[in-house]
Amino acid sequence: MLALLVLLGFTSVSLAAPAGSSDVPAKVDLLMPDVQPKLPDTYLCHKIKLDSTDTYITGFVPNADMNIAHHMLLYGCLEPGSDKNVWNCGEMAAPNPLFESAPTCKSGPKIIYAWAMDAPSLVLPKDVAFKVGGHTDIKYIVLQVHYKNVTKFLNGGKDRSGITLQTTKKSLPRGAGVYLLGTMGSIPAHSTVYMETACPFPGKNLVIHPFAYRTHAHTLGRVVSGYRIRDGKWAEVGRMDPRKPEMFYNATTPHMTVKKGDILAARCTMENGLDHDVAIGATQKDEMCNFYIMYWVEGDHILDKSYCFSPGPPTWYWADFKGGDINLAARPKDISTIPGTDKPLVATETEKFGEMAAEDNAEQEEDVALESLLDQLGADELGSILGDMEDRRPQRREEDDEYYYGYDNN
């Protein structure tokens, strides 16, 4: 199931070394092979087999239209979910009669990259790469595309959505990885709800360096925020309105590290103005609450466990965390504030809500009242600090429409 949130033959494409010097960068297209999905919310997977030498992925160029593809994910697998060239990998969606159903990966799943909402290309920081193939436990790369609009294909159209990988065979000193925080749960009708998750850092003798983050929700998401908690002190990894382009943004706390004893936590603030409850699920009518952390490590050993999920509301909140000193009293007051605004979104109190949410409401209502008073006094600079993240966007190179991530690592 976590791989959700993850007919056309038996061939696969091999990612082989380019001719000539092993230092020459190569571009490898991982594109859907002219598929024709017929049902909305179809999830299709397509794989490439990696060769016997180590390959280093240094960048990703998306080839997709947000009006057709809701999102795309790249997984590294020890074994792919199917021997087919294309298969239905929507594990939480209904079976698709046109394609064999199977998981994204049969074994060894690792998230490598995610795209949505016409996000631009991604180039990793200098000397950082995803090491795949060869002696690694990533023998295949699987592309998953969630199709939200299939009208084009009902009239004979075909699709080649996918991602071009920028690769090299040259060994690079820093390995890259992705850690995903998410929740299950539901959002009651006409309510604002906090969907929260937290886990002790799973690396025993590993130190990771978060350099980018990405948020993902569907139509009800308003703010998605992620944090590292060390010795009871909270530090922001990132905070974003998920209705903005779902690219990887620079981590908002530069030079951050995460090590043994730390806690990673995330919250999705959801507003449901509908007349019915909405649950976490795989279709456009469902919701998702995901916070991705992209990180680098010295060497090439990345985290073995790459995700942290909670049951979510109404049964689980941060107040239910038992894995260490989360110190809720010290949590930031802008967790549920949309960047660029100065008012936190206050959770609706219901009988099913937690004690911590009620506490949060009381504190935030006091903050709202104070901010309202200050506004009346003319303190129009009040939102500048809360909107600080808006000034920390990645540097853009107009000539190639790419974003470069990570701060000076030296």
BAMI-486451 format. One line per field, with one value per residue (C-alpha): residue in three letters; residue number from 0; x negated, y negated, z. Coordinates in Angstrom, 3 decimals, always signed. Each point is the difference from the previous one (the first is absolute). Layout:
BEGIN
type <- ALA_...
seq <- NUM_...
c1 <- X_...
c2 <- Y_...
c3 <- Z_...
END
This chain:
BEGIN
type <- MET_LEU_ALA_LEU_LEU_VAL_LEU_LEU_GLY_PHE_THR_SER_VAL_SER_LEU_ALA_ALA_PRO_ALA_GLY_SER_SER_ASP_VAL_PRO_ALA_LYS_VAL_ASP_LEU_LEU_MET_PRO_ASP_VAL_GLN_PRO_LYS_LEU_PRO_ASP_THR_TYR_LEU_CYS_HIS_LYS_ILE_LYS_LEU_ASP_SER_THR_ASP_THR_TYR_ILE_THR_GLY_PHE_VAL_PRO_ASN_ALA_ASP_MET_ASN_ILE_ALA_HIS_HIS_MET_LEU_LEU_TYR_GLY_CYS_LEU_GLU_PRO_GLY_SER_ASP_LYS_ASN_VAL_TRP_ASN_CYS_GLY_GLU_MET_ALA_ALA_PRO_ASN_PRO_LEU_PHE_GLU_SER_ALA_PRO_THR_CYS_LYS_SER_GLY_PRO_LYS_ILE_ILE_TYR_ALA_TRP_ALA_MET_ASP_ALA_PRO_SER_LEU_VAL_LEU_PRO_LYS_ASP_VAL_ALA_PHE_LYS_VAL_GLY_GLY_HIS_THR_ASP_ILE_LYS_TYR_ILE_VAL_LEU_GLN_VAL_HIS_TYR_LYS_ASN_VAL_THR_LYS_PHE_LEU_ASN_GLY_GLY_LYS_ASP_ARG_SER_GLY_ILE_THR_LEU_GLN_THR_THR_LYS_LYS_SER_LEU_PRO_ARG_GLY_ALA_GLY_VAL_TYR_LEU_LEU_GLY_THR_MET_GLY_SER_ILE_PRO_ALA_HIS_SER_THR_VAL_TYR_MET_GLU_THR_ALA_CYS_PRO_PHE_PRO_GLY_LYS_ASN_LEU_VAL_ILE_HIS_PRO_PHE_ALA_TYR_ARG_THR_HIS_ALA_HIS_THR_LEU_GLY_ARG_VAL_VAL_SER_GLY_TYR_ARG_ILE_ARG_ASP_GLY_LYS_TRP_ALA_GLU_VAL_GLY_ARG_MET_ASP_PRO_ARG_LYS_PRO_GLU_MET_PHE_TYR_ASN_ALA_THR_THR_PRO_HIS_MET_THR_VAL_LYS_LYS_GLY_ASP_ILE_LEU_ALA_ALA_ARG_CYS_THR_MET_GLU_ASN_GLY_LEU_ASP_HIS_ASP_VAL_ALA_ILE_GLY_ALA_THR_GLN_LYS_ASP_GLU_MET_CYS_ASN_PHE_TYR_ILE_MET_TYR_TRP_VAL_GLU_GLY_ASP_HIS_ILE_LEU_ASP_LYS_SER_TYR_CYS_PHE_SER_PRO_GLY_PRO_PRO_THR_TRP_TYR_TRP_ALA_ASP_PHE_LYS_GLY_GLY_ASP_ILE_ASN_LEU_ALA_ALA_ARG_PRO_LYS_ASP_ILE_SER_THR_ILE_PRO_GLY_THR_ASP_LYS_PRO_LEU_VAL_ALA_THR_GLU_THR_GLU_LYS_PHE_GLY_GLU_MET_ALA_ALA_GLU_ASP_ASN_ALA_GLU_GLN_GLU_GLU_ASP_VAL_ALA_LEU_GLU_SER_LEU_LEU_ASP_GLN_LEU_GLY_ALA_ASP_GLU_LEU_GLY_SER_ILE_LEU_GLY_ASP_MET_GLU_ASP_ARG_ARG_PRO_GLN_ARG_ARG_GLU_GLU_ASP_ASP_GLU_TYR_TYR_TYR_GLY_TYR_ASP_ASN_ASN
seq <- 0_1_2_3_4_5_6_7_8_9_10_11_12_13_14_15_16_17_18_19_20_21_22_23_24_25_26_27_28_29_30_31_32_33_34_35_36_37_38_39_40_41_42_43_44_45_46_47_48_49_50_51_52_53_54_55_56_57_58_59_60_61_62_63_64_65_66_67_68_69_70_71_72_73_74_75_76_77_78_79_80_81_82_83_84_85_86_87_88_89_90_91_92_93_94_95_96_97_98_99_100_101_102_103_104_105_106_107_108_109_110_111_112_113_114_115_116_117_118_119_120_121_122_123_124_125_126_127_128_129_130_131_132_133_134_135_136_137_138_139_140_141_142_143_144_145_146_147_148_149_150_151_152_153_154_155_156_157_158_159_160_161_162_163_164_165_166_167_168_169_170_171_172_173_174_175_176_177_178_179_180_181_182_183_184_185_186_187_188_189_190_191_192_193_194_195_196_197_198_199_200_201_202_203_204_205_206_207_208_209_210_211_212_213_214_215_216_217_218_219_220_221_222_223_224_225_226_227_228_229_230_231_232_233_234_235_236_237_238_239_240_241_242_243_244_245_246_247_248_249_250_251_252_253_254_255_256_257_258_259_260_261_262_263_264_265_266_267_268_269_270_271_272_273_274_275_276_277_278_279_280_281_282_283_284_285_286_287_288_289_290_291_292_293_294_295_296_297_298_299_300_301_302_303_304_305_306_307_308_309_310_311_312_313_314_315_316_317_318_319_320_321_322_323_324_325_326_327_328_329_330_331_332_333_334_335_336_337_338_339_340_341_342_343_344_345_346_347_348_349_350_351_352_353_354_355_356_357_358_359_360_361_362_363_364_365_366_367_368_369_370_371_372_373_374_375_376_377_378_379_380_381_382_383_384_385_386_387_388_389_390_391_392_393_394_395_396_397_398_399_400_401_402_403_404_405_406_407_408_409
c1 <- +0.000_-2.800_-1.290_+2.998_-0.641_-1.138_+3.788_-2.902_-2.599_-2.905_-2.913_-1.957_-2.527_-3.505_-1.778_-3.454_-3.236_-0.427_-2.573_-3.436_-1.232_+1.870_-0.157_+2.258_+3.487_+2.871_+3.721_+2.347_+3.685_+2.416_+3.295_+3.299_-0.071_+3.029_+2.538_+3.754_+1.564_+3.792_+1.103_-0.579_-2.264_-1.898_-3.450_-2.433_-3.562_-2.824_-3.516_-3.569_-2.612_-3.346_-3.280_-2.740_-2.054_+0.759_+1.992_+0.336_+3.163_-0.702_+3.188_+3.589_+1.820_+3.792_+1.901_+3.663_+3.087_+1.754_+3.337_-0.544_-2.370_+0.987_-3.455_-2.991_-2.252_-3.316_-0.759_-3.199_+0.731_-1.954_+2.754_+2.737_+3.619_+0.631_-1.773_+2.258_-1.286_+3.000_+2.324_+2.703_-1.673_+2.847_-0.025_+2.722_+2.130_+2.455_-1.392_-0.517_+1.179_-2.424_-3.174_-1.331_+0.004_-3.170_-1.869_-2.528_-2.862_+0.039_-2.888_-2.356_+2.100_-1.697_+1.423_-2.437_+1.967_+3.504_+1.680_+3.370_+1.629_-2.486_-2.966_-3.264_-3.168_-2.157_-3.805_-1.616_-2.731_-3.612_-1.475_+3.429_+1.755_+2.374_-2.173_+1.874_-0.705_-3.311_-0.724_+2.978_+3.340_+1.749_+0.044_+3.011_+1.497_+3.793_+1.967_+3.520_+2.432_+3.393_+2.302_+2.777_+1.353_+0.247_+2.232_-2.854_-0.484_+3.658_-0.350_-3.118_-2.662_-3.084_-2.160_-3.740_-0.064_-3.127_-3.374_-3.393_-2.797_-3.290_-2.667_-3.708_-2.195_-2.499_-0.014_+1.242_-0.822_+3.480_+3.064_+3.556_+3.181_+3.645_+1.892_+3.814_+2.258_+3.737_+3.259_+3.147_+3.262_+2.953_+1.252_+3.604_+2.360_-0.151_-3.125_-3.645_-2.141_-3.649_-1.363_-3.212_-2.766_-3.319_-2.695_-3.370_-2.774_-0.724_-3.719_-2.091_-3.457_+1.001_+0.160_+2.150_-0.058_+3.456_-0.423_+3.460_+3.612_+3.244_+3.616_+2.985_+3.721_+3.114_+2.683_+0.438_-3.647_-0.895_-3.352_-2.430_-2.879_-2.946_-2.360_-3.041_+0.263_-3.267_-0.151_+3.530_-0.839_+1.882_-1.727_+1.937_-0.965_+2.609_+3.512_+2.058_+3.477_+0.469_+2.102_-3.232_-2.185_-0.975_-3.721_-2.838_-0.744_-3.132_+0.175_+0.887_-2.657_-3.363_-2.758_+2.427_-0.981_+2.109_-1.594_+0.723_+2.305_+1.763_+3.695_+1.495_+3.549_+2.467_+3.465_+2.485_+2.630_+3.183_+3.145_+3.084_+2.891_+1.859_+3.177_-1.704_-3.074_-3.145_-2.479_-3.581_-0.001_-1.315_+2.601_+0.469_+3.093_-2.058_-2.780_-3.704_-2.305_-3.657_-3.204_-3.150_-3.522_-2.827_-3.376_-3.631_-2.473_-3.751_-0.687_+2.736_+1.806_+3.461_+2.856_+1.308_+3.460_+1.302_+3.424_+1.967_+3.792_+2.573_+3.668_+0.954_+3.208_+2.206_-2.106_-3.555_-1.591_-3.414_+1.318_+0.086_-3.715_-1.918_-3.386_-1.867_+0.160_+2.101_+0.517_+3.269_-0.221_-2.939_+1.620_-0.069_+3.098_-0.030_+0.330_+3.446_-0.694_-0.065_-3.345_+0.513_+2.963_+0.137_+2.958_-0.206_+2.773_+1.742_+1.201_+3.693_+0.778_+2.077_+0.712_-2.441_-2.828_-2.965_-0.880_-3.077_+2.087_+2.215_-3.125_-1.293_+3.298_-0.078_-3.581_+0.607_+3.239_-1.965_-2.599_+2.717_+1.551_-3.408_-0.852_+3.402_-0.694_-3.435_+1.516_+2.348_-3.038_-1.514_-2.687_+0.176_-3.408_+1.462_+0.031_-3.595_-1.518_+2.724_-0.485_-3.767_+0.062_+1.234_-3.439_-1.816_+1.022_-2.634_-2.115_+1.418_-2.035_+2.219_-1.996_+0.916_+3.034_-1.612_-0.315_-3.170_+0.316_-2.113_-2.135_-3.777_-1.024_-3.540
c2 <- +0.000_-2.404_+0.371_-2.133_-3.013_+1.403_+11.943_-1.668_+2.774_+1.189_-2.149_-2.409_-2.707_+0.334_-3.056_+0.730_-1.952_-2.584_+0.657_-1.476_-1.432_+1.014_-3.643_-1.171_-0.918_+1.848_-0.666_+2.946_-0.286_+1.856_-0.647_+1.841_+2.083_-1.486_+1.131_-0.595_-0.133_+0.026_-0.663_-3.142_+0.548_+2.772_+0.655_+1.528_+1.180_+0.525_+1.216_-0.109_+2.556_-1.362_+1.456_+1.653_-3.174_-2.779_-2.909_-3.436_-2.048_-3.720_-1.554_+0.511_-1.596_+0.565_+0.568_-0.282_-2.218_-0.665_+0.015_+3.685_+1.300_-0.761_+1.030_+2.205_+1.949_+1.750_+3.066_+1.986_+3.724_+3.147_+1.777_-1.734_+0.690_+1.751_+1.647_-1.954_-3.095_-1.979_+0.929_-1.451_-1.021_-1.881_+2.060_-2.045_-0.512_+2.327_+2.761_-1.043_+2.608_-1.250_+0.648_+2.684_-1.206_+0.174_-2.147_-2.581_+2.100_+3.669_-0.628_-2.749_-3.114_-3.397_-3.342_-1.880_-2.900_-1.501_-2.479_-1.790_-3.256_-0.733_-0.215_-0.774_+2.045_+0.875_-0.008_+1.368_-1.889_+0.432_+3.441_+1.391_+2.798_+2.934_+3.090_+2.791_+3.260_+1.795_+1.057_-1.859_+1.542_-2.085_+2.258_-1.601_-3.461_-0.106_-2.982_-0.385_-2.407_-0.888_-0.969_-2.376_-0.854_+2.710_-1.787_-0.216_+3.751_+0.888_-1.427_+1.990_-2.198_+1.533_-1.168_-0.256_-1.788_+0.616_-1.267_-0.404_+1.006_-1.855_+2.574_+0.622_+3.024_-2.152_+0.809_-2.872_-0.366_-0.748_+2.175_-1.340_+1.373_-0.896_+0.419_-0.215_-1.024_+0.537_+0.913_+2.002_-1.269_-2.157_-3.592_-0.537_-2.163_-3.752_+0.184_-0.976_+2.941_+0.592_+3.229_+0.767_+2.547_+0.447_+2.679_+0.398_-0.416_+3.528_-0.414_+1.616_-1.160_-2.239_-3.781_-1.428_-3.540_-1.133_-2.418_-0.018_+0.809_+0.537_-0.058_+1.860_-0.122_-0.084_-2.701_-0.422_-0.580_-3.523_+0.317_+2.921_-0.424_+2.171_-0.154_+1.471_+0.164_+0.288_-0.118_-1.400_-2.868_-0.285_-1.002_-0.429_+2.126_-1.665_-1.452_-0.538_-0.437_+3.263_-1.857_-1.563_+1.916_+3.252_-0.268_+0.613_-3.268_-0.870_+1.099_-3.086_+0.681_+0.123_+2.396_+2.075_+3.521_+2.857_+2.697_+2.719_-1.239_-2.572_+0.086_-0.809_-1.371_-1.420_-1.543_-0.524_-2.643_+0.874_-2.062_+1.955_-2.199_+2.920_+1.630_+3.362_+1.422_+0.553_+2.804_+0.651_+1.993_+0.348_-1.876_-3.697_+0.037_+1.318_-1.838_+0.485_-1.427_+0.338_-1.830_+1.089_-0.692_+0.288_+0.376_+0.847_+2.081_+0.362_+3.198_+2.041_+1.678_-1.583_+0.760_+3.564_-1.141_-2.811_-0.865_-0.981_+0.387_-0.477_+1.075_-3.676_-1.623_+0.647_+2.668_-1.394_-3.403_-1.186_+0.288_+3.770_+0.230_+2.261_+0.187_-2.751_-3.562_-1.755_-2.988_-1.299_-3.088_-1.170_+0.639_-3.016_-2.184_-0.281_+3.723_-0.577_-3.429_-0.173_-1.559_-3.642_-0.422_-0.867_+1.991_+3.645_+2.342_+1.143_+3.584_+0.664_+1.546_+3.157_+2.837_+2.149_-2.519_+0.389_-1.894_-1.419_-1.477_-1.727_-1.435_-1.092_-1.735_-1.940_-1.180_-0.923_-1.811_-2.131_-0.649_-0.958_-2.438_-1.575_-0.265_-1.566_-2.611_-0.728_-0.364_-2.632_-1.818_-0.087_+2.668_+0.960_+1.674_+2.756_+2.612_-0.521_+2.611_+2.555_-0.536_+0.444_+3.255_-1.821_-1.655_+3.334_+1.287_+1.874_-2.010_+0.287_+0.225_-1.502_+1.429_+3.602_-0.378_+2.145_-0.418_+0.687_+1.178_+0.034_-2.556_-0.180_+3.336_-1.027
c3 <- +0.000_+0.775_-3.532_-1.092_+1.637_-1.783_-18.214_-1.840_+0.045_+2.106_-1.184_+2.183_-0.798_+1.391_+1.352_-1.411_+0.070_-2.765_-2.678_+0.616_+3.283_+3.147_+1.113_-2.835_+1.270_-1.631_-0.244_+0.372_-0.894_+2.260_-1.800_-0.199_-3.231_-1.823_+2.591_-0.246_+3.466_-0.295_+3.579_+2.117_+3.013_-1.760_+1.477_-2.521_+0.572_-2.487_+0.805_-1.203_+0.975_+1.183_-1.156_+2.052_+0.511_+2.458_-1.443_+1.609_-0.600_+0.294_-1.380_-1.121_-2.945_+0.074_-3.235_+0.967_-0.020_+3.303_-1.818_-0.771_+2.693_+3.591_+1.180_-0.813_+2.364_-0.596_+2.116_+0.289_+0.351_+0.665_-1.945_-2.004_+0.803_-3.309_-2.926_-2.335_-1.754_+1.297_+2.849_+2.241_+3.271_+1.647_+3.176_+1.728_-3.119_-1.718_-2.289_-3.622_-2.544_-2.680_+1.986_+2.318_+3.616_+2.100_+2.546_-1.104_+1.372_+0.946_+2.400_+1.136_-0.790_+0.366_-1.110_-2.237_-1.442_-0.119_-2.356_-0.254_-1.164_-2.809_+2.371_-1.858_-0.396_+2.995_+0.114_+3.168_+1.887_-1.052_+0.793_+0.991_-1.891_+0.338_-0.392_-1.797_-1.827_+0.304_+3.582_+1.487_+0.985_-2.684_-3.059_-1.702_-0.206_-0.214_-1.273_+1.433_-1.671_+1.485_-2.872_+1.020_-3.483_-2.668_-2.534_-2.504_+0.047_-0.547_-3.521_-0.918_+1.562_+1.597_+2.900_+0.540_+3.342_+2.011_+1.168_-1.620_+2.360_-0.068_+0.846_+0.186_+0.602_+1.894_+3.718_+2.140_+3.721_+1.385_-0.274_-0.242_+1.492_+0.643_+3.275_-0.062_+2.867_-0.431_+1.662_-0.476_+1.527_-1.040_-0.014_+1.197_-2.048_+0.700_+2.136_+0.203_+1.076_+0.893_-1.476_+1.910_-0.036_+1.851_+0.262_+1.726_-2.561_-1.282_-0.724_+2.743_-1.068_-2.879_-0.271_-2.781_-1.413_-1.201_-2.907_-1.603_+0.788_-1.889_+1.141_-1.436_+0.678_-2.143_+0.010_+3.768_+0.941_+1.100_+1.817_+0.230_+2.465_+1.057_+2.995_+1.683_+3.787_+1.935_+3.790_+0.017_-2.391_-3.313_-3.256_-3.245_-2.998_-2.186_-0.157_-3.127_-1.417_-1.972_-2.593_-1.301_-2.496_+1.698_-0.603_+2.432_+1.807_+1.977_+3.621_+2.033_+2.641_-1.826_+1.069_+2.063_+1.060_+1.332_+2.148_+2.537_+2.755_-2.178_-0.891_-3.408_-0.051_-2.511_-0.044_-2.824_+0.729_-1.895_-0.601_-1.016_-1.103_-1.547_+1.290_+0.469_+1.719_-2.087_+0.752_-1.045_-3.236_-3.537_-2.086_-0.681_+2.206_+2.929_+1.801_+0.628_+2.652_-1.008_+0.946_-1.872_+1.264_-2.530_+1.701_-0.583_+1.986_-0.051_-1.940_-1.618_+2.902_+0.298_+2.380_-0.138_+1.116_-2.184_+1.397_+3.127_+0.018_+2.745_+0.211_-0.094_+1.227_+1.822_+1.761_-0.058_+0.600_+1.184_+3.555_-0.556_-0.878_+2.393_-1.713_+1.851_+1.278_-2.635_+2.358_-1.416_+2.176_-2.138_-3.401_-2.352_-0.114_-3.801_-0.772_-1.526_-1.471_-3.802_-1.009_-0.913_+2.367_+3.683_+1.328_+1.057_-1.116_+3.165_+0.292_+0.548_+3.374_-0.232_+2.389_-1.972_+0.168_+2.382_+3.163_-1.674_-2.828_+2.543_+1.668_-3.391_-0.750_+3.271_-0.569_-3.622_+0.769_+2.471_-2.723_-2.515_+2.487_+0.702_-3.701_-0.673_+2.685_-1.448_-3.463_+1.360_+1.392_-3.494_+0.389_-3.658_+0.136_+2.218_-2.746_-1.152_+2.284_-0.657_-3.731_+0.209_-1.908_-3.080_-0.172_+0.119_-3.401_-2.031_-2.401_-3.508_-3.202_-2.670_-2.886_+0.773_+2.304_+2.696_+3.734_+1.955_+3.584_+3.114_+1.725_-0.091_+1.491_+0.830
END
